[in-house]
Amino acid sequence: MSRSYTQCGVIALAGWLFAASVLAAGMPEDVQPAGADRLRFSAVLESEGAYGIAHDGANKLEFLIDPQLEYRFSEETRFTAIARLYAEGFDHLEPGQPGQREIASNSRRLLLGDRTDMELREFYLSTQLGKAHLTLGKQQVVWGKADGLKLLDVINPQNFREFILDNFDDSRIPLWTVNAELSFGKSNLQFLWIPDRTYHLLPESGATFAFTSPLVVPQAPPGIAVNLRSIERPKNLLTDSDIGMRLSTFWHGWDLTFNYLYHYADFPVFFQSLSLTPSGPVVTISPRYERNHLFGGSFSNAFGQLTVRGEATYNTDRFVLTTSRGDGDGVIKTGEMAYVLGLDWFGIQDSLVSFQLFQSWLLNPTNDMVRDTLDTTTSLLIRRHFLNETLEAEALWLRNVNEGDGLVRPKVSYELRDNMKVWLGFDLFYGNRNGLFGQFDQNDRLVTGMEIGF
């Protein structure tokens, strides 16, 4: 099937989903067609704008519509399709037309111009087959549930158009997946086969949140030219698929999971080589994706007004940039242990105080790595509801201990109606420009938005 026919098909599907949801929402129940009880249409309309504080100017005006169709064949079998029409007023987050080199061809957005695109977000069939529950198609699979940062939640890659500021449900990139779950007693065994070779979508140079920190981007010495090659992608549908398994169980009050994922890490590795040319030395950067075995697990339990939760992972193959000119390819391969420990306290009515400690430990360190052997980040979330839970005020503070940089996100949201919400907040970065958060020190912004469901 040609690309033009594929685009027309997805555009038609998204338009039909949206039109059907609008018509269904306004149609009286006594004139619903036969079988309408099996069919459900809905849609979400969202708009969000951002005003840059440091640069004194608007830098985001986003509109999106998510129409959703759900058809129930039986109590056990359902079909779901979710599309998205996205428009951006200023074209600063993804200047021009994104190349989408990180995205598999059958998962890419349809670009309708520099500022507008259309996407088939999810498209799956969910059914029961004996004792197994199957979900087949394009979907999101969520493993970890840490706030602000991800540790175990690595099944779906992420769109970093707005760094980590976007809602995780919106920033995750759904993948074509075979998802099978088998229940036995108090336990559940999940198996994942993911033939979709899609990876993190990274902002290109010139975008508002383009990465510049030496922690993630190679830094060429002054006076040396850089030759950046295209990303080398895995090519084989079967041998380059990702495979995952998760065992979840309940034991003496504890919710436990044991996870395994054999996958291509979603961040490319920037291999480097130095060569001499007639015009001078040149550093050639050859990004490619590398395999990794992830072993991990999670736990949670409630003790009165306190919930204790955590996640832990061991990655066999982590690649870290090095500052050594003598290193052959500019990266160090190492194992990594990481964990997050979270404490959620509900001791004050209508309130939540949550603290998290993230730590990552490299097992084979060298002195010339760009990051420390032990990297520590903390988070503090304070949230309170008012006016019968129609008004919510919260503040999230993320801080990296090693670099001394961080992000503060106060926000107030109000439900005008059951299906309508508005919000106002700030995204405030601080710290050294070399840090993961500090690289965006000049990107502080005021954010306001609205969401309507129908």
VOGU-3710 file (C-alpha; in Angstrom, 3 decimals, decimal comma):
1> msrsytqcgv> 0,000/0,000/0,000  1,416/3,396/-0,946  2,096/6,081/1,606  -0,511/8,408/0,032  -3,253/5,771/0,322  -2,236/5,068/3,930  -2,402/8,762/4,782  -5,821/9,148/3,166  -7,100/6,105/5,042  -5,954/7,316/8,450
11> ialagwlfaa> -7,234/10,843/7,768  -10,616/9,440/6,774  -10,725/7,185/9,855  -9,831/10,035/12,222  -12,371/12,357/10,613  -15,075/9,707/10,796  -14,294/8,952/14,446  -14,554/12,621/15,354  -17,759/13,252/13,388  -19,380/10,112/14,780
21> svlaagmped> -18,502/11,051/18,356  -20,037/14,500/17,949  -23,219/13,114/16,403  -23,539/10,366/19,001  -23,059/12,797/21,865  -25,962/14,923/20,702  -28,323/12,160/19,571  -31,359/11,452/21,813  -31,416/7,964/23,272  -34,836/7,165/21,752
31> vqpagadrlr> -33,468/7,629/18,215  -30,265/5,677/18,639  -29,876/3,081/15,862  -30,215/-0,638/16,529  -27,088/-2,013/18,165  -26,034/1,399/19,440  -25,714/-0,079/22,928  -22,687/-1,937/21,605  -21,150/1,192/20,115  -19,641/4,025/22,126
41> fsavlesega> -18,244/7,282/20,784  -16,421/9,934/22,754  -13,892/12,665/22,181  -11,568/14,956/24,108  -10,790/18,485/22,991  -7,734/20,058/24,626  -5,974/23,365/24,215  -2,861/24,550/26,026  -0,741/27,667/25,666  2,626/28,591/27,133
51> ygiahdgank> 4,263/31,979/27,592  8,036/32,045/27,915  9,127/34,058/30,936  12,838/34,461/30,190  12,360/35,279/26,505  9,131/37,234/27,118  6,968/35,721/24,432  4,406/33,032/23,670  6,082/29,801/22,576  3,229/27,304/22,472
61> leflidpqle> -0,413/27,315/21,377  -1,501/23,718/21,092  -4,849/22,271/20,023  -5,657/18,577/19,909  -8,756/16,484/19,373  -8,830/12,813/20,400  -11,913/11,020/19,007  -12,456/7,500/20,342  -14,603/4,633/19,128  -15,336/1,491/21,116
71> yrfseetrft> -17,413/-1,396/19,821  -18,409/-4,271/22,119  -18,905/-7,543/20,244  -19,631/-9,323/23,530  -18,887/-8,999/27,226  -15,409/-10,385/26,550  -14,522/-8,861/23,179  -14,109/-5,156/22,445  -12,548/-3,095/19,667  -11,039/0,342/20,396
81> aiarlyaegf> -9,734/3,027/18,035  -8,333/6,400/19,135  -7,146/9,056/16,682  -5,561/12,463/17,210  -5,648/15,705/15,260  -2,881/18,010/16,495  -2,184/21,650/15,644  0,477/24,005/17,035  0,246/27,753/16,574  3,903/28,806/16,779
91> dhlepgqpgq> 5,919/25,845/15,419  8,618/26,158/18,110  8,367/22,675/19,645  9,020/20,883/16,348  10,195/23,504/13,835  9,334/22,643/10,252  8,203/19,134/9,378  9,677/16,507/11,738  11,703/13,812/10,017  10,349/11,089/12,390
101> reiasnsrrl> 13,419/8,972/11,661  12,993/7,278/15,044  9,447/6,105/14,236  8,536/2,978/12,269  6,894/3,809/8,936  3,518/2,305/9,903  3,409/4,289/13,177  4,308/7,768/11,939  2,069/10,783/12,162  0,640/12,175/8,940
111> llgdrtdmel> 2,096/15,648/8,548  -0,451/18,065/7,129  1,992/20,969/7,171  4,611/22,405/9,505  2,134/22,861/12,362  -0,559/20,227/11,916  -0,538/16,445/11,935  -2,870/13,494/12,330  -2,151/10,235/14,105  -3,757/6,894/14,812
121> refylstqlg> -2,968/6,720/18,527  -4,457/3,352/19,471  -6,124/0,611/17,458  -6,612/-2,724/19,186  -8,876/-5,700/19,799  -9,294/-6,945/23,361  -10,720/-10,432/23,918  -10,732/-13,496/26,159  -9,294/-16,752/24,844  -9,765/-19,477/27,420
131> kahltlgkqq> -7,980/-18,302/30,564  -5,904/-15,779/28,619  -6,810/-12,152/27,954  -5,448/-10,877/24,636  -4,971/-7,278/23,495  -3,831/-7,135/19,880  -2,885/-3,958/18,040  -1,496/-0,497/18,637  -1,602/0,246/22,381  0,102/1,577/25,498
141> vvwgkadglk> 1,469/-0,821/28,121  2,325/0,762/31,473  4,634/-1,049/33,882  6,074/1,569/36,233  4,122/4,339/37,976  6,748/6,724/39,348  5,907/10,452/39,332  7,806/12,870/37,099  10,481/10,427/35,907  10,347/6,914/34,466
151> lldvinpqnf> 12,223/3,850/35,643  10,225/0,687/34,915  7,827/2,363/32,487  9,972/1,645/29,413  7,694/-0,409/27,153  6,498/2,551/25,090  8,962/5,143/23,850  8,344/8,815/24,567  7,914/11,958/22,507  10,314/14,477/24,086
161> refildnfdd> 8,809/17,424/22,222  8,266/19,078/25,621  11,012/17,242/27,526  9,168/15,528/30,451  6,537/18,261/30,847  3,803/16,590/28,826  1,372/14,181/30,448  2,777/10,636/30,254  -0,396/9,342/28,550  0,100/11,944/25,812
171> sriplwtvna> 3,879/11,673/25,488  3,975/7,864/25,265  4,155/6,582/21,693  1,772/3,605/21,349  3,253/0,500/19,706  1,869/-2,379/17,641  1,931/-5,101/20,275  0,719/-8,605/21,062  -0,224/-8,443/24,750  -1,316/-11,713/26,415
181> elsfgksnlq> -2,223/-12,022/30,120  -2,951/-15,248/31,975  -4,491/-15,190/35,460  -4,060/-17,950/38,022  -5,052/-17,509/41,662  -3,749/-14,188/42,961  -1,166/-13,915/40,210  -1,080/-12,679/36,640  1,477/-13,504/33,935  1,864/-11,078/31,048
191> flwipdrtyh> 3,712/-11,744/27,802  4,548/-9,007/25,261  5,737/-9,301/21,683  6,497/-5,929/20,085  7,481/-6,018/16,392  7,108/-2,207/16,182  10,617/-0,720/15,748  9,759/2,747/17,113  11,982/4,612/19,585  12,128/7,902/21,509
201> llpesgatfa> 11,239/10,915/19,370  13,943/13,487/20,151  13,648/17,228/19,405  15,794/18,396/16,532  18,285/21,250/16,751  16,523/24,600/17,046  13,485/23,231/18,885  12,515/24,787/22,228  13,483/21,654/24,175  16,334/20,377/22,001
211> ftsplvvpqa> 18,890/18,573/24,187  22,199/20,400/24,713  23,496/18,876/27,978  26,817/16,975/27,657  25,133/14,228/29,676  23,162/13,215/26,578  24,729/15,027/23,583  28,373/14,574/22,477  30,409/17,786/22,706  33,011/18,376/19,982
221> ppgiavnlrs> 36,196/20,240/20,990  36,423/23,837/19,696  37,605/24,091/16,101  36,722/20,491/15,162  34,008/19,927/12,565  31,179/17,481/13,234  29,665/15,036/10,760  26,375/13,688/12,135  25,144/10,601/10,317  21,555/9,371/10,176
231> ierpknlltd> 20,423/7,018/12,925  21,082/3,365/12,163  17,808/1,573/12,808  17,111/-2,135/13,398  15,712/-3,563/10,170  14,445/-7,098/10,725  10,801/-7,379/11,770  11,208/-10,649/13,683  14,762/-10,757/15,031  14,687/-7,077/16,020
241> sdigmrlstf> 11,382/-7,340/17,912  11,174/-6,606/21,634  9,953/-9,293/24,057  8,776/-8,748/27,625  7,281/-10,686/30,528  5,789/-9,600/33,835  4,594/-11,666/36,778  2,357/-9,740/39,163  1,097/-11,177/42,432  -0,280/-10,303/45,865
251> whgwdltfny> 1,625/-11,548/48,914  0,863/-10,691/52,576  -0,488/-7,233/51,712  2,181/-6,460/49,109  1,496/-5,922/45,411  4,584/-7,304/43,675  5,771/-7,548/40,087  8,768/-9,232/38,502  9,647/-7,879/35,081  11,893/-8,790/32,172
261> lyhyadfpvf> 12,346/-6,959/28,857  14,676/-7,807/25,985  14,640/-4,677/23,879  16,459/-2,018/21,965  17,018/0,886/24,364  14,971/3,824/23,086  17,827/6,367/23,263  20,363/6,002/20,446  24,030/5,546/21,334  26,215/8,281/19,827
271> fqslsltpsg> 29,317/6,418/18,707  32,129/8,774/17,665  35,264/8,565/15,544  37,952/11,167/14,810  39,510/11,439/11,356  41,877/13,836/9,594  40,786/15,470/6,343  42,506/18,044/4,104  40,356/20,728/5,746  41,170/19,582/9,292
281> pvvtisprye> 40,033/17,060/11,918  36,427/15,849/11,787  34,408/14,016/14,438  31,919/11,618/12,855  28,940/10,747/15,069  27,153/7,514/14,153  24,023/7,041/16,280  22,498/3,576/16,493  20,245/1,600/18,815  21,684/-1,131/21,043
291> rnhlfggsfs> 20,115/-4,174/22,678  19,613/-4,405/26,434  18,290/-6,936/28,940  16,180/-5,300/31,667  15,449/-7,238/34,861  13,253/-5,471/37,381  10,335/-5,423/39,729  8,027/-3,259/41,788  6,331/-3,334/45,187  3,677/-1,388/47,074
301> nafgqltvrg> 1,781/-1,679/50,340  -0,437/0,571/52,431  0,148/1,077/56,159  -2,744/3,155/57,371  -2,289/6,636/55,912  1,127/5,818/54,429  1,756/3,954/51,168  5,216/2,566/50,485  6,092/1,781/46,878  9,135/1,258/44,777
311> eatyntdrfv> 10,680/0,010/41,561  14,099/-1,489/40,818  15,873/-2,362/37,564  19,100/-3,937/36,376  20,171/-3,057/32,823  22,894/-5,215/31,308  23,999/-2,724/28,646  24,118/0,996/29,332  26,226/3,268/27,118  27,604/6,430/28,730
321> lttsrgdgdg> 29,424/9,247/26,933  33,068/9,820/27,830  35,266/12,911/27,675  38,415/10,947/26,818  39,798/11,696/23,361  41,723/8,438/23,572  38,575/6,351/23,789  37,945/4,581/20,501  34,214/5,305/20,089  33,425/7,972/22,685
331> viktgemayv> 31,224/5,778/24,884  31,620/3,370/27,801  29,527/0,200/28,047  28,454/-0,658/31,579  25,791/-2,409/33,609  23,396/-0,277/35,655  21,423/-0,766/38,850  18,615/1,731/39,505  15,706/2,104/41,893  13,024/4,514/43,048
341> lgldwfgiqd> 11,571/4,479/46,558  8,326/6,388/47,097  6,394/7,367/50,251  2,823/8,663/49,869  1,169/10,176/52,966  -2,583/10,864/53,109  -2,654/12,039/56,742  -4,367/15,368/55,995  -7,894/15,256/54,593  -8,081/15,782/50,802
351> slvsfqlfqs> -4,296/15,997/50,651  -1,294/14,019/49,427  2,370/14,461/50,288  4,637/12,241/48,188  8,434/11,885/48,298  10,546/9,851/45,877  14,223/8,953/45,788  15,715/7,912/42,430  19,232/6,485/42,266  21,238/5,045/39,386
361> wllnptndmv> 24,539/3,227/39,950  26,900/2,345/37,093  28,652/-0,976/37,713  31,718/-0,509/35,476  32,642/3,157/35,851  35,660/5,033/34,485  37,052/8,405/35,523  36,271/10,077/32,192  32,523/9,371/32,061  30,346/12,485/31,663
371> rdtldtttsl> 28,109/11,440/34,576  28,831/10,339/38,125  28,950/6,676/39,083  26,025/7,231/41,477  23,372/9,638/40,245  20,632/10,788/42,648  17,372/12,623/41,957  14,604/13,421/44,446  11,021/14,499/43,967  8,444/16,085/46,249
381> lirrhflnet> 4,775/16,294/45,299  2,193/18,163/47,402  -1,446/18,033/46,284  -4,691/19,207/47,900  -8,336/19,251/46,793  -10,880/21,954/47,649  -14,565/22,676/46,956  -15,728/19,052/46,859  -12,704/18,046/44,783  -13,499/20,467/41,950
391> leaealwlrn> -10,414/22,591/42,703  -6,974/20,991/42,831  -3,704/22,667/43,782  -0,364/20,867/43,487  3,356/21,482/43,288  5,989/19,033/41,995  9,704/19,599/42,676  12,329/17,460/40,918  15,962/17,954/41,942  19,138/16,277/40,759
401> vnegdglvrp> 21,562/16,119/43,695  24,707/15,634/41,600  24,268/18,619/39,281  22,270/20,783/41,686  19,644/21,535/39,037  15,932/20,896/39,019  12,380/21,647/37,966  9,489/23,163/39,954  5,915/22,817/38,651  3,118/24,536/40,636
411> kvsyelrdnm> -0,332/24,096/39,123  -3,988/24,865/39,894  -6,842/23,176/38,026  -10,603/23,632/38,315  -13,490/21,494/37,053  -16,117/23,869/35,682  -18,333/20,886/34,850  -18,000/17,122/34,935  -16,610/17,187/31,406  -14,728/20,499/31,423
421> kvwlgfdlfy> -11,501/21,437/33,205  -9,206/24,474/33,106  -5,730/24,922/34,601  -2,947/27,397/35,221  0,621/26,576/36,148  4,346/27,287/35,832  7,286/25,193/34,604  10,389/26,601/36,314  13,868/25,201/35,567  17,032/26,079/37,455
431> gnrnglfgqf> 20,677/25,071/37,716  23,811/24,537/35,657  23,336/24,435/31,878  25,227/21,123/31,811  22,521/19,392/33,862  19,516/17,508/32,538  17,145/20,131/33,969  19,544/23,073/33,948  19,985/22,912/30,159  16,495/24,438/29,969
441> dqndrlvtgm> 17,161/27,205/32,500  15,969/29,801/29,962  12,775/27,879/29,161  10,690/28,866/32,204  7,087/29,353/31,186  3,545/30,115/32,294  1,075/27,462/31,135  -2,695/27,652/30,822  -5,076/25,150/29,299  -8,550/23,713/28,950
451> eigf> -9,956/20,226/28,364  -13,489/19,301/27,298  -14,868/15,777/27,009  -17,945/14,838/25,024
//
